[in-house]
Amino acid sequence: MISWVKSTKPLKSRVAERGQVVIPKPLRDRLGVRPGTVLEFTEERGRLIAVKADGPSPTRRVWGCLGKDFDTDAFISEIRGKR
């Protein structure tokens, strides 16, 4: 969960025709919201809640990093050595 430090002055943003909203820069900077950040939206007692989604799983982050021509069986045989 993101910790929230209440600003002394409310920050406002207008909803555009297509439903887009610009998150004010001071909030983006304070909360670490950068281009590509995925937000999850929920509604709670009439309030819109946006929370940074969990990042990709550790497996997803490394999936495919060894390339298509990597022979897993040969690698395992090499690191295990001869029986």
N, CA, C and O atoms as a CHARMM CRD file, in Angstrom:
* protein
*
  332
    1    1 MET  N      0.83400  -1.16200   0.00000 PROA 1      0.00000
    2    1 MET  CA     0.00000   0.00000   0.00000 PROA 1      0.00000
    3    1 MET  C      0.88900   1.23800   0.00000 PROA 1      0.00000
    4    1 MET  O      1.97200   1.22600   0.58400 PROA 1      0.00000
    5    2 ILE  N      0.44800   2.27500  -0.63400 PROA 2      0.00000
    6    2 ILE  CA     1.20600   3.51100  -0.73200 PROA 2      0.00000
    7    2 ILE  C      0.92500   4.34500   0.50600 PROA 2      0.00000
    8    2 ILE  O     -0.23500   4.56000   0.85800 PROA 2      0.00000
    9    3 SER  N      1.97700   4.82000   1.17400 PROA 3      0.00000
   10    3 SER  CA     1.74400   5.70700   2.31000 PROA 3      0.00000
   11    3 SER  C      1.37800   7.07800   1.77400 PROA 3      0.00000
   12    3 SER  O      1.90400   7.50100   0.74400 PROA 3      0.00000
   13    4 TRP  N      0.50400   7.76000   2.44300 PROA 4      0.00000
   14    4 TRP  CA    -0.01800   9.03600   1.96500 PROA 4      0.00000
   15    4 TRP  C      0.33500  10.12000   2.95900 PROA 4      0.00000
   16    4 TRP  O      0.03600  10.00100   4.14800 PROA 4      0.00000
   17    5 VAL  N      0.95600  11.15600   2.49100 PROA 5      0.00000
   18    5 VAL  CA     1.20700  12.34000   3.28700 PROA 5      0.00000
   19    5 VAL  C      0.26000  13.40100   2.75500 PROA 5      0.00000
   20    5 VAL  O      0.39000  13.83500   1.61000 PROA 5      0.00000
   21    6 LYS  N     -0.69200  13.82200   3.58100 PROA 6      0.00000
   22    6 LYS  CA    -1.70500  14.75100   3.10500 PROA 6      0.00000
   23    6 LYS  C     -1.08100  16.09300   2.77100 PROA 6      0.00000
   24    6 LYS  O     -0.33200  16.66700   3.56200 PROA 6      0.00000
   25    7 SER  N     -1.40900  16.58200   1.57900 PROA 7      0.00000
   26    7 SER  CA    -0.95100  17.88100   1.13000 PROA 7      0.00000
   27    7 SER  C     -1.75200  18.96300   1.84400 PROA 7      0.00000
   28    7 SER  O     -2.91700  18.75300   2.18100 PROA 7      0.00000
   29    8 THR  N     -1.13800  20.11100   2.07500 PROA 8      0.00000
   30    8 THR  CA    -1.86400  21.19900   2.72200 PROA 8      0.00000
   31    8 THR  C     -2.85200  21.83700   1.75900 PROA 8      0.00000
   32    8 THR  O     -3.85100  22.40600   2.19800 PROA 8      0.00000
   33    9 LYS  N     -2.60100  21.75700   0.47300 PROA 9      0.00000
   34    9 LYS  CA    -3.47800  22.33400  -0.53300 PROA 9      0.00000
   35    9 LYS  C     -3.96000  21.22000  -1.46200 PROA 9      0.00000
   36    9 LYS  O     -3.14300  20.48800  -2.02000 PROA 9      0.00000
   37   10 PRO  N     -5.28500  21.08100  -1.63400 PROA 10     0.00000
   38   10 PRO  CA    -5.77200  20.03800  -2.54600 PROA 10     0.00000
   39   10 PRO  C     -5.26400  20.26600  -3.96800 PROA 10     0.00000
   40   10 PRO  O     -5.19700  21.40100  -4.43800 PROA 10     0.00000
   41   11 LEU  N     -4.91400  19.19800  -4.63100 PROA 11     0.00000
   42   11 LEU  CA    -4.46800  19.25800  -6.01700 PROA 11     0.00000
   43   11 LEU  C     -5.62900  18.81300  -6.89200 PROA 11     0.00000
   44   11 LEU  O     -6.26600  17.79700  -6.61400 PROA 11     0.00000
   45   12 LYS  N     -5.90400  19.56100  -7.93800 PROA 12     0.00000
   46   12 LYS  CA    -7.05200  19.26200  -8.79300 PROA 12     0.00000
   47   12 LYS  C     -6.60500  18.92800 -10.20300 PROA 12     0.00000
   48   12 LYS  O     -5.55100  19.35600 -10.67300 PROA 12     0.00000
   49   13 SER  N     -7.45700  18.13800 -10.86400 PROA 13     0.00000
   50   13 SER  CA    -7.24100  17.78200 -12.25600 PROA 13     0.00000
   51   13 SER  C     -8.61000  17.56400 -12.87700 PROA 13     0.00000
   52   13 SER  O     -9.50800  17.02800 -12.22900 PROA 13     0.00000
   53   14 ARG  N     -8.77200  17.96700 -14.10600 PROA 14     0.00000
   54   14 ARG  CA   -10.05700  17.84400 -14.79800 PROA 14     0.00000
   55   14 ARG  C    -10.09400  16.55200 -15.61400 PROA 14     0.00000
   56   14 ARG  O     -9.10400  16.16500 -16.23500 PROA 14     0.00000
   57   15 VAL  N    -11.24800  15.89700 -15.60100 PROA 15     0.00000
   58   15 VAL  CA   -11.43400  14.69300 -16.40700 PROA 15     0.00000
   59   15 VAL  C    -11.69700  15.13300 -17.84100 PROA 15     0.00000
   60   15 VAL  O    -12.60600  15.92100 -18.10500 PROA 15     0.00000
   61   16 ALA  N    -10.88500  14.61100 -18.76900 PROA 16     0.00000
   62   16 ALA  CA   -11.02100  14.95500 -20.19000 PROA 16     0.00000
   63   16 ALA  C    -12.21100  14.21100 -20.79200 PROA 16     0.00000
   64   16 ALA  O    -12.78800  13.32700 -20.15900 PROA 16     0.00000
   65   17 GLU  N    -12.56000  14.57000 -21.99100 PROA 17     0.00000
   66   17 GLU  CA   -13.70200  13.99100 -22.69100 PROA 17     0.00000
   67   17 GLU  C    -13.61600  12.46600 -22.78100 PROA 17     0.00000
   68   17 GLU  O    -14.63000  11.77600 -22.67600 PROA 17     0.00000
   69   18 ARG  N    -12.42200  11.95300 -22.97100 PROA 18     0.00000
   70   18 ARG  CA   -12.22900  10.49700 -23.09400 PROA 18     0.00000
   71   18 ARG  C    -11.97000   9.81700 -21.75100 PROA 18     0.00000
   72   18 ARG  O    -11.56700   8.65400 -21.72400 PROA 18     0.00000
   73   19 GLY  N    -12.18900  10.51100 -20.64500 PROA 19     0.00000
   74   19 GLY  CA   -12.02500   9.92100 -19.31800 PROA 19     0.00000
   75   19 GLY  C    -10.61700   9.97300 -18.77400 PROA 19     0.00000
   76   19 GLY  O    -10.33800   9.38100 -17.73100 PROA 19     0.00000
   77   20 GLN  N     -9.72600  10.66500 -19.45100 PROA 20     0.00000
   78   20 GLN  CA    -8.33600  10.73600 -19.00500 PROA 20     0.00000
   79   20 GLN  C     -8.17700  11.81100 -17.93600 PROA 20     0.00000
   80   20 GLN  O     -8.84800  12.84300 -17.96000 PROA 20     0.00000
   81   21 VAL  N     -7.27600  11.54200 -17.00300 PROA 21     0.00000
   82   21 VAL  CA    -6.96900  12.47600 -15.92500 PROA 21     0.00000
   83   21 VAL  C     -5.45600  12.57700 -15.80000 PROA 21     0.00000
   84   21 VAL  O     -4.75200  11.56900 -15.84700 PROA 21     0.00000
   85   22 VAL  N     -4.96600  13.79600 -15.64300 PROA 22     0.00000
   86   22 VAL  CA    -3.53700  13.99200 -15.40400 PROA 22     0.00000
   87   22 VAL  C     -3.31700  13.99700 -13.89400 PROA 22     0.00000
   88   22 VAL  O     -3.93600  14.77500 -13.16900 PROA 22     0.00000
   89   23 ILE  N     -2.42800  13.11600 -13.42900 PROA 23     0.00000
   90   23 ILE  CA    -2.07700  13.09900 -12.01100 PROA 23     0.00000
   91   23 ILE  C     -1.08700  14.23500 -11.79400 PROA 23     0.00000
   92   23 ILE  O     -0.05500  14.27700 -12.46400 PROA 23     0.00000
   93   24 PRO  N     -1.37000  15.15900 -10.87500 PROA 24     0.00000
   94   24 PRO  CA    -0.47300  16.29300 -10.66200 PROA 24     0.00000
   95   24 PRO  C      0.96000  15.83900 -10.37100 PROA 24     0.00000
   96   24 PRO  O      1.17700  14.86400  -9.65200 PROA 24     0.00000
   97   25 LYS  N      1.92100  16.54700 -10.92900 PROA 25     0.00000
   98   25 LYS  CA     3.33300  16.18800 -10.82400 PROA 25     0.00000
   99   25 LYS  C      3.81500  15.99900  -9.39500 PROA 25     0.00000
  100   25 LYS  O      4.53300  15.03500  -9.12900 PROA 25     0.00000
  101   26 PRO  N      3.44700  16.88800  -8.44600 PROA 26     0.00000
  102   26 PRO  CA     3.92000  16.65300  -7.07400 PROA 26     0.00000
  103   26 PRO  C      3.48300  15.28600  -6.52700 PROA 26     0.00000
  104   26 PRO  O      4.24000  14.64000  -5.80300 PROA 26     0.00000
  105   27 LEU  N      2.26700  14.84700  -6.87000 PROA 27     0.00000
  106   27 LEU  CA     1.81600  13.52400  -6.43300 PROA 27     0.00000
  107   27 LEU  C      2.56800  12.41500  -7.15000 PROA 27     0.00000
  108   27 LEU  O      2.97600  11.43900  -6.52100 PROA 27     0.00000
  109   28 ARG  N      2.75900  12.55200  -8.46400 PROA 28     0.00000
  110   28 ARG  CA     3.51500  11.53800  -9.21700 PROA 28     0.00000
  111   28 ARG  C      4.91100  11.38000  -8.64200 PROA 28     0.00000
  112   28 ARG  O      5.38600  10.26300  -8.44200 PROA 28     0.00000
  113   29 ASP  N      5.56700  12.50600  -8.37700 PROA 29     0.00000
  114   29 ASP  CA     6.92600  12.45200  -7.83800 PROA 29     0.00000
  115   29 ASP  C      6.94400  11.80900  -6.46000 PROA 29     0.00000
  116   29 ASP  O      7.78200  10.94900  -6.18700 PROA 29     0.00000
  117   30 ARG  N      6.02900  12.21700  -5.59100 PROA 30     0.00000
  118   30 ARG  CA     6.00900  11.72100  -4.21500 PROA 30     0.00000
  119   30 ARG  C      5.67200  10.23300  -4.15500 PROA 30     0.00000
  120   30 ARG  O      6.18400   9.51200  -3.29800 PROA 30     0.00000
  121   31 LEU  N      4.80600   9.77200  -5.06900 PROA 31     0.00000
  122   31 LEU  CA     4.35200   8.38000  -5.02700 PROA 31     0.00000
  123   31 LEU  C      5.10300   7.46100  -5.98800 PROA 31     0.00000
  124   31 LEU  O      4.84900   6.25700  -6.02400 PROA 31     0.00000
  125   32 GLY  N      6.02600   8.02700  -6.76400 PROA 32     0.00000
  126   32 GLY  CA     6.81400   7.19800  -7.67800 PROA 32     0.00000
  127   32 GLY  C      6.01400   6.68400  -8.86600 PROA 32     0.00000
  128   32 GLY  O      6.28000   5.59100  -9.36800 PROA 32     0.00000
  129   33 VAL  N      5.04200   7.45900  -9.31800 PROA 33     0.00000
  130   33 VAL  CA     4.25400   7.07800 -10.49500 PROA 33     0.00000
  131   33 VAL  C      4.96400   7.62000 -11.71700 PROA 33     0.00000
  132   33 VAL  O      5.07100   8.83300 -11.90000 PROA 33     0.00000
  133   34 ARG  N      5.45200   6.71100 -12.55600 PROA 34     0.00000
  134   34 ARG  CA     6.21800   7.08400 -13.73800 PROA 34     0.00000
  135   34 ARG  C      5.53700   6.53000 -14.98700 PROA 34     0.00000
  136   34 ARG  O      4.64000   5.69500 -14.87600 PROA 34     0.00000
  137   35 PRO  N      5.94500   6.97700 -16.16900 PROA 35     0.00000
  138   35 PRO  CA     5.37000   6.40100 -17.38500 PROA 35     0.00000
  139   35 PRO  C      5.50000   4.87800 -17.36300 PROA 35     0.00000
  140   35 PRO  O      6.56500   4.33700 -17.06500 PROA 35     0.00000
  141   36 GLY  N      4.42000   4.21100 -17.67800 PROA 36     0.00000
  142   36 GLY  CA     4.40800   2.75400 -17.65900 PROA 36     0.00000
  143   36 GLY  C      3.91500   2.15700 -16.35500 PROA 36     0.00000
  144   36 GLY  O      3.64400   0.95800 -16.29800 PROA 36     0.00000
  145   37 THR  N      3.79000   2.96600 -15.29700 PROA 37     0.00000
  146   37 THR  CA     3.27000   2.46400 -14.02900 PROA 37     0.00000
  147   37 THR  C      1.82500   2.03400 -14.23300 PROA 37     0.00000
  148   37 THR  O      1.03300   2.76900 -14.82300 PROA 37     0.00000
  149   38 VAL  N      1.48400   0.86000 -13.75100 PROA 38     0.00000
  150   38 VAL  CA     0.11100   0.36300 -13.85300 PROA 38     0.00000
  151   38 VAL  C     -0.60100   0.67300 -12.54200 PROA 38     0.00000
  152   38 VAL  O     -0.10100   0.36100 -11.46100 PROA 38     0.00000
  153   39 LEU  N     -1.77200   1.28800 -12.65200 PROA 39     0.00000
  154   39 LEU  CA    -2.57700   1.60500 -11.48500 PROA 39     0.00000
  155   39 LEU  C     -3.82800   0.73900 -11.48000 PROA 39     0.00000
  156   39 LEU  O     -4.40500   0.46000 -12.53000 PROA 39     0.00000
  157   40 GLU  N     -4.24200   0.31800 -10.29300 PROA 40     0.00000
  158   40 GLU  CA    -5.50000  -0.40800 -10.12400 PROA 40     0.00000
  159   40 GLU  C     -6.49100   0.55700  -9.49100 PROA 40     0.00000
  160   40 GLU  O     -6.18300   1.20900  -8.49300 PROA 40     0.00000
  161   41 PHE  N     -7.68400   0.64500 -10.07400 PROA 41     0.00000
  162   41 PHE  CA    -8.70200   1.56200  -9.58600 PROA 41     0.00000
  163   41 PHE  C     -9.82600   0.80000  -8.90600 PROA 41     0.00000
  164   41 PHE  O    -10.29700  -0.22400  -9.40100 PROA 41     0.00000
  165   42 THR  N    -10.24400   1.32200  -7.76100 PROA 42     0.00000
  166   42 THR  CA   -11.40700   0.80300  -7.05200 PROA 42     0.00000
  167   42 THR  C    -12.21300   1.98500  -6.54400 PROA 42     0.00000
  168   42 THR  O    -11.75400   3.12700  -6.55800 PROA 42     0.00000
  169   43 GLU  N    -13.41900   1.68800  -6.09600 PROA 43     0.00000
  170   43 GLU  CA   -14.28800   2.71400  -5.51700 PROA 43     0.00000
  171   43 GLU  C    -14.57600   2.30300  -4.08300 PROA 43     0.00000
  172   43 GLU  O    -14.89500   1.14700  -3.80500 PROA 43     0.00000
  173   44 GLU  N    -14.46100   3.25100  -3.19500 PROA 44     0.00000
  174   44 GLU  CA   -14.69400   2.96700  -1.78400 PROA 44     0.00000
  175   44 GLU  C    -15.47800   4.12000  -1.17600 PROA 44     0.00000
  176   44 GLU  O    -14.96400   5.23000  -1.04200 PROA 44     0.00000
  177   45 ARG  N    -16.71900   3.85200  -0.81000 PROA 45     0.00000
  178   45 ARG  CA   -17.58900   4.86800  -0.20100 PROA 45     0.00000
  179   45 ARG  C    -17.61200   6.16500  -1.00900 PROA 45     0.00000
  180   45 ARG  O    -17.50300   7.25500  -0.44700 PROA 45     0.00000
  181   46 GLY  N    -17.75400   6.04300  -2.32800 PROA 46     0.00000
  182   46 GLY  CA   -17.85700   7.21700  -3.18600 PROA 46     0.00000
  183   46 GLY  C    -16.53000   7.87100  -3.52500 PROA 46     0.00000
  184   46 GLY  O    -16.51300   8.93300  -4.14700 PROA 46     0.00000
  185   47 ARG  N    -15.42900   7.27100  -3.13500 PROA 47     0.00000
  186   47 ARG  CA   -14.10100   7.81200  -3.44500 PROA 47     0.00000
  187   47 ARG  C    -13.40300   6.91600  -4.45800 PROA 47     0.00000
  188   47 ARG  O    -13.50000   5.69100  -4.39700 PROA 47     0.00000
  189   48 LEU  N    -12.71000   7.54100  -5.37600 PROA 48     0.00000
  190   48 LEU  CA   -11.92100   6.80200  -6.36300 PROA 48     0.00000
  191   48 LEU  C    -10.55400   6.53100  -5.74300 PROA 48     0.00000
  192   48 LEU  O     -9.86100   7.45700  -5.32100 PROA 48     0.00000
  193   49 ILE  N    -10.17300   5.26300  -5.68900 PROA 49     0.00000
  194   49 ILE  CA    -8.89500   4.86200  -5.09800 PROA 49     0.00000
  195   49 ILE  C     -8.01600   4.31300  -6.21800 PROA 49     0.00000
  196   49 ILE  O     -8.43000   3.41800  -6.95600 PROA 49     0.00000
  197   50 ALA  N     -6.81400   4.84500  -6.34300 PROA 50     0.00000
  198   50 ALA  CA    -5.84100   4.34400  -7.31700 PROA 50     0.00000
  199   50 ALA  C     -4.62000   3.85300  -6.54500 PROA 50     0.00000
  200   50 ALA  O     -4.04700   4.58000  -5.73400 PROA 50     0.00000
  201   51 VAL  N     -4.23700   2.61600  -6.81100 PROA 51     0.00000
  202   51 VAL  CA    -3.10500   1.99600  -6.13200 PROA 51     0.00000
  203   51 VAL  C     -2.17300   1.42900  -7.19100 PROA 51     0.00000
  204   51 VAL  O     -2.62800   0.84400  -8.17400 PROA 51     0.00000
  205   52 LYS  N     -0.86300   1.60200  -6.99300 PROA 52     0.00000
  206   52 LYS  CA     0.09000   1.00300  -7.92400 PROA 52     0.00000
  207   52 LYS  C     -0.06700  -0.50700  -7.87300 PROA 52     0.00000
  208   52 LYS  O     -0.04800  -1.11400  -6.80300 PROA 52     0.00000
  209   53 ALA  N     -0.22400  -1.10500  -9.05900 PROA 53     0.00000
  210   53 ALA  CA    -0.35600  -2.55700  -9.15300 PROA 53     0.00000
  211   53 ALA  C      0.99100  -3.19300  -8.85500 PROA 53     0.00000
  212   53 ALA  O      2.04500  -2.58900  -9.05600 PROA 53     0.00000
  213   54 ASP  N      0.92900  -4.41900  -8.37300 PROA 54     0.00000
  214   54 ASP  CA     2.17200  -5.15300  -8.15100 PROA 54     0.00000
  215   54 ASP  C      2.88800  -5.31100  -9.47900 PROA 54     0.00000
  216   54 ASP  O      2.25600  -5.46600 -10.52500 PROA 54     0.00000
  217   55 GLY  N      4.18900  -5.27200  -9.43000 PROA 55     0.00000
  218   55 GLY  CA     4.98400  -5.44200 -10.63600 PROA 55     0.00000
  219   55 GLY  C      4.90100  -6.85400 -11.14900 PROA 55     0.00000
  220   55 GLY  O      4.21000  -7.69000 -10.56700 PROA 55     0.00000
  221   56 PRO  N      5.59500  -7.13300 -12.23000 PROA 56     0.00000
  222   56 PRO  CA     5.57200  -8.48900 -12.78100 PROA 56     0.00000
  223   56 PRO  C      6.20200  -9.48200 -11.80700 PROA 56     0.00000
  224   56 PRO  O      7.03800  -9.11900 -10.98000 PROA 56     0.00000
  225   57 SER  N      5.78600 -10.73200 -11.92200 PROA 57     0.00000
  226   57 SER  CA     6.33500 -11.76800 -11.04900 PROA 57     0.00000
  227   57 SER  C      7.82700 -11.93800 -11.34000 PROA 57     0.00000
  228   57 SER  O      8.29000 -11.59200 -12.42700 PROA 57     0.00000
  229   58 PRO  N      8.57000 -12.46400 -10.38500 PROA 58     0.00000
  230   58 PRO  CA    10.00600 -12.67700 -10.62100 PROA 58     0.00000
  231   58 PRO  C     10.26300 -13.55100 -11.85400 PROA 58     0.00000
  232   58 PRO  O     11.23500 -13.32900 -12.57600 PROA 58     0.00000
  233   59 THR  N      9.40100 -14.54000 -12.09900 PROA 59     0.00000
  234   59 THR  CA     9.55900 -15.39100 -13.27700 PROA 59     0.00000
  235   59 THR  C      9.34400 -14.59600 -14.55000 PROA 59     0.00000
  236   59 THR  O     10.10500 -14.74300 -15.50700 PROA 59     0.00000
  237   60 ARG  N      8.31400 -13.75200 -14.57600 PROA 60     0.00000
  238   60 ARG  CA     7.99800 -12.95500 -15.76900 PROA 60     0.00000
  239   60 ARG  C      9.13900 -11.98900 -16.08900 PROA 60     0.00000
  240   60 ARG  O      9.40400 -11.71800 -17.26000 PROA 60     0.00000
  241   61 ARG  N      9.81800 -11.46600 -15.06100 PROA 61     0.00000
  242   61 ARG  CA    10.90500 -10.51000 -15.29800 PROA 61     0.00000
  243   61 ARG  C     12.08600 -11.13700 -16.02500 PROA 61     0.00000
  244   61 ARG  O     12.77600 -10.45100 -16.78000 PROA 61     0.00000
  245   62 VAL  N     12.33500 -12.43600 -15.81200 PROA 62     0.00000
  246   62 VAL  CA    13.50000 -13.07500 -16.43800 PROA 62     0.00000
  247   62 VAL  C     13.12800 -13.99300 -17.59800 PROA 62     0.00000
  248   62 VAL  O     14.01800 -14.52800 -18.25900 PROA 62     0.00000
  249   63 TRP  N     11.84000 -14.18800 -17.86100 PROA 63     0.00000
  250   63 TRP  CA    11.39100 -15.09300 -18.91800 PROA 63     0.00000
  251   63 TRP  C     12.00500 -14.69700 -20.26000 PROA 63     0.00000
  252   63 TRP  O     11.87100 -13.55200 -20.69100 PROA 63     0.00000
  253   64 GLY  N     12.65600 -15.61300 -20.89800 PROA 64     0.00000
  254   64 GLY  CA    13.23100 -15.37200 -22.21300 PROA 64     0.00000
  255   64 GLY  C     14.57000 -14.66800 -22.22400 PROA 64     0.00000
  256   64 GLY  O     15.07900 -14.34600 -23.29700 PROA 64     0.00000
  257   65 CYS  N     15.15900 -14.41700 -21.06800 PROA 65     0.00000
  258   65 CYS  CA    16.40800 -13.64900 -21.03600 PROA 65     0.00000
  259   65 CYS  C     17.59400 -14.44200 -21.59200 PROA 65     0.00000
  260   65 CYS  O     18.61600 -13.85100 -21.94100 PROA 65     0.00000
  261   66 LEU  N     17.47600 -15.75000 -21.67900 PROA 66     0.00000
  262   66 LEU  CA    18.57900 -16.56400 -22.19100 PROA 66     0.00000
  263   66 LEU  C     18.51700 -16.76400 -23.70000 PROA 66     0.00000
  264   66 LEU  O     19.44000 -17.32600 -24.28900 PROA 66     0.00000
  265   67 GLY  N     17.45100 -16.31500 -24.32000 PROA 67     0.00000
  266   67 GLY  CA    17.33200 -16.42700 -25.77100 PROA 67     0.00000
  267   67 GLY  C     16.65300 -17.71500 -26.20400 PROA 67     0.00000
  268   67 GLY  O     16.43800 -18.62500 -25.40300 PROA 67     0.00000
  269   68 LYS  N     16.32200 -17.77300 -27.48600 PROA 68     0.00000
  270   68 LYS  CA    15.59000 -18.91900 -28.03200 PROA 68     0.00000
  271   68 LYS  C     16.47900 -20.13300 -28.24500 PROA 68     0.00000
  272   68 LYS  O     15.99000 -21.26200 -28.19700 PROA 68     0.00000
  273   69 ASP  N     17.76100 -19.93600 -28.47700 PROA 69     0.00000
  274   69 ASP  CA    18.64600 -21.04300 -28.81200 PROA 69     0.00000
  275   69 ASP  C     19.30300 -21.67500 -27.58800 PROA 69     0.00000
  276   69 ASP  O     20.24000 -22.46100 -27.73100 PROA 69     0.00000
  277   70 PHE  N     18.83000 -21.34700 -26.39800 PROA 70     0.00000
  278   70 PHE  CA    19.42600 -21.88200 -25.17800 PROA 70     0.00000
  279   70 PHE  C     18.93000 -23.30500 -24.95700 PROA 70     0.00000
  280   70 PHE  O     17.72200 -23.54400 -24.94400 PROA 70     0.00000
  281   71 ASP  N     19.84500 -24.24500 -24.78500 PROA 71     0.00000
  282   71 ASP  CA    19.49900 -25.65200 -24.57100 PROA 71     0.00000
  283   71 ASP  C     19.52400 -25.93500 -23.06700 PROA 71     0.00000
  284   71 ASP  O     20.58800 -26.10400 -22.47100 PROA 71     0.00000
  285   72 THR  N     18.35000 -25.98100 -22.47500 PROA 72     0.00000
  286   72 THR  CA    18.24400 -26.16700 -21.03300 PROA 72     0.00000
  287   72 THR  C     18.82300 -27.49600 -20.58900 PROA 72     0.00000
  288   72 THR  O     19.53400 -27.56100 -19.58600 PROA 72     0.00000
  289   73 ASP  N     18.52300 -28.56400 -21.33000 PROA 73     0.00000
  290   73 ASP  CA    19.02600 -29.89400 -20.95800 PROA 73     0.00000
  291   73 ASP  C     20.55000 -29.92700 -20.95600 PROA 73     0.00000
  292   73 ASP  O     21.15400 -30.49700 -20.04700 PROA 73     0.00000
  293   74 ALA  N     21.17400 -29.32700 -21.95600 PROA 74     0.00000
  294   74 ALA  CA    22.63400 -29.29900 -22.02300 PROA 74     0.00000
  295   74 ALA  C     23.21200 -28.49600 -20.86600 PROA 74     0.00000
  296   74 ALA  O     24.22700 -28.87800 -20.28300 PROA 74     0.00000
  297   75 PHE  N     22.57100 -27.39500 -20.54100 PROA 75     0.00000
  298   75 PHE  CA    23.04800 -26.55600 -19.42900 PROA 75     0.00000
  299   75 PHE  C     22.97800 -27.30500 -18.10600 PROA 75     0.00000
  300   75 PHE  O     23.92100 -27.26200 -17.31600 PROA 75     0.00000
  301   76 ILE  N     21.85600 -27.99600 -17.85900 PROA 76     0.00000
  302   76 ILE  CA    21.71100 -28.73700 -16.60400 PROA 76     0.00000
  303   76 ILE  C     22.74700 -29.85400 -16.52800 PROA 76     0.00000
  304   76 ILE  O     23.33500 -30.07700 -15.47000 PROA 76     0.00000
  305   77 SER  N     22.97700 -30.55300 -17.62800 PROA 77     0.00000
  306   77 SER  CA    24.00200 -31.60800 -17.64500 PROA 77     0.00000
  307   77 SER  C     25.37800 -31.01800 -17.35000 PROA 77     0.00000
  308   77 SER  O     26.18100 -31.62300 -16.63900 PROA 77     0.00000
  309   78 GLU  N     25.64400 -29.84600 -17.89300 PROA 78     0.00000
  310   78 GLU  CA    26.94900 -29.20300 -17.68300 PROA 78     0.00000
  311   78 GLU  C     27.15500 -28.79600 -16.22900 PROA 78     0.00000
  312   78 GLU  O     28.23700 -29.00500 -15.68200 PROA 78     0.00000
  313   79 ILE  N     26.14700 -28.22400 -15.60100 PROA 79     0.00000
  314   79 ILE  CA    26.33900 -27.75300 -14.22800 PROA 79     0.00000
  315   79 ILE  C     26.30600 -28.89800 -13.21100 PROA 79     0.00000
  316   79 ILE  O     26.89800 -28.79200 -12.13700 PROA 79     0.00000
  317   80 ARG  N     25.61100 -29.99400 -13.55100 PROA 80     0.00000
  318   80 ARG  CA    25.56600 -31.13700 -12.64800 PROA 80     0.00000
  319   80 ARG  C     26.80600 -32.00300 -12.77200 PROA 80     0.00000
  320   80 ARG  O     27.19800 -32.67500 -11.81700 PROA 80     0.00000
  321   81 GLY  N     27.41600 -31.99200 -13.92500 PROA 81     0.00000
  322   81 GLY  CA    28.58200 -32.83600 -14.14700 PROA 81     0.00000
  323   81 GLY  C     28.18400 -34.27700 -14.45100 PROA 81     0.00000
  324   81 GLY  O     27.00300 -34.62400 -14.48500 PROA 81     0.00000
  325   82 LYS  N     29.18300 -35.08700 -14.66600 PROA 82     0.00000
  326   82 LYS  CA    28.92700 -36.49400 -14.99200 PROA 82     0.00000
  327   82 LYS  C     28.49200 -37.22500 -13.74300 PROA 82     0.00000
  328   82 LYS  O     28.92900 -36.91700 -12.63400 PROA 82     0.00000
  329   83 ARG  N     27.62700 -38.19300 -13.94300 PROA 83     0.00000
  330   83 ARG  CA    27.12800 -38.99700 -12.80900 PROA 83     0.00000
  331   83 ARG  C     28.03000 -40.14500 -12.52600 PROA 83     0.00000
  332   83 ARG  O     27.76900 -40.92500 -11.61100 PROA 83     0.00000
